[in-house]
Amino acid sequence: MLLAIAFATLSPIGLRPHVGDVSNERFLAFAAVALLFGVAYPRHLWLVTFMVGSVAVGLEVLQHLTPDRHGRIPDALVKLAGGFAGAGLAYVFSGTIRKISSSG
């Protein structure tokens, strides 16, 4: 999923898939990645959050190397917010699973 996001972010604008509102796509994509990594590595949520945030900012910076794309701070902030939301959901999900497994 992370590779798909990198492709969509760095590929020529004509190859970028469009599903809906661009800000919603950014938010949901990074929320999903953070949620998946957070569920996979629940004991390393800070590392997951840092990694997803670094990728979000890094992809915005790398867009300056492509001729038809441009990285912008507001876009990076939307991606960061999605990543934080996904990591938060992973935290809640892993805590719920722990409580269920310890009480059963």
C-alpha positions in Angstrom: 0.0 0.0 0.0 2.9 2.3 0.8 4.3 1.7 -2.7 1.0 2.5 -4.3 0.9 5.8 -2.4 4.4 6.6 -3.5 3.5 5.8 -7.1 0.4 8.0 -7.0 2.3 10.8 -5.4 5.4 10.8 -7.7 4.0 9.6 -11.0 3.0 12.0 -13.8 -0.3 13.7 -12.9 -2.1 11.9 -15.8 -1.3 8.5 -14.2 -2.6 9.5 -10.8 -5.8 7.7 -9.9 -8.7 9.9 -8.9 -11.3 8.5 -6.6 -12.8 11.6 -4.9 -11.7 14.8 -3.3 -7.9 15.0 -3.3 -7.6 16.0 0.3 -9.8 13.1 1.4 -7.8 10.7 -0.7 -4.6 11.9 0.9 -6.0 11.7 4.4 -7.5 8.3 4.0 -4.5 6.8 2.3 -2.1 7.7 5.1 -4.7 6.8 7.7 -5.0 3.3 6.2 -1.2 2.9 6.0 -0.7 4.0 9.6 -3.6 1.7 10.7 -2.2 -1.3 8.9 1.4 -0.7 10.3 0.0 0.1 13.7 -2.0 -3.1 13.9 0.9 -5.1 12.6 3.3 -3.5 15.1 1.2 -2.5 18.1 4.2 -2.3 20.4 5.9 0.2 18.1 3.2 2.8 17.5 5.6 5.7 18.0 7.9 4.3 15.4 5.0 3.7 13.1 3.8 7.2 13.5 7.3 8.6 12.9 7.8 6.5 9.8 4.4 7.3 8.2 5.0 11.0 9.0 8.4 10.9 7.5 7.1 9.2 4.4 4.4 11.9 4.1 6.9 14.8 4.3 9.5 12.9 2.2 7.0 12.3 -0.7 6.1 16.0 -0.7 9.7 17.0 -0.9 10.4 14.4 -3.7 7.6 15.9 -5.7 9.9 18.9 -6.3 12.1 16.6 -8.4 9.3 15.8 -10.8 8.5 18.2 -13.6 4.7 18.2 -13.4 4.2 17.8 -9.6 4.6 20.2 -6.7 4.9 19.4 -3.0 3.0 21.8 -0.7 2.9 22.2 3.0 -1.0 22.0 3.3 -0.8 18.6 1.4 1.8 17.4 3.8 -0.3 18.5 6.8 -3.3 16.5 5.5 -1.2 13.4 5.0 0.3 13.9 8.5 -3.2 14.2 10.0 -4.3 11.0 8.2 -1.2 9.2 9.5 -1.8 10.4 13.1 -5.5 9.4 12.9 -4.6 5.9 11.6 -2.0 5.4 14.3 -4.6 6.6 16.9 -7.1 4.0 15.6 -4.4 1.3 15.7 -3.8 2.3 19.4 -7.5 2.0 20.2 -7.8 -1.2 18.3 -4.8 -2.9 19.9 -5.9 -1.8 23.4 -9.4 -3.2 22.8 -7.9 -6.5 21.6 -5.6 -6.7 24.6 -8.6 -6.1 27.0 -10.7 -8.7 25.3 -7.9 -11.3 25.2 -6.9 -10.7 28.9 -10.5 -10.9 30.2 -11.4 -14.0 28.2 
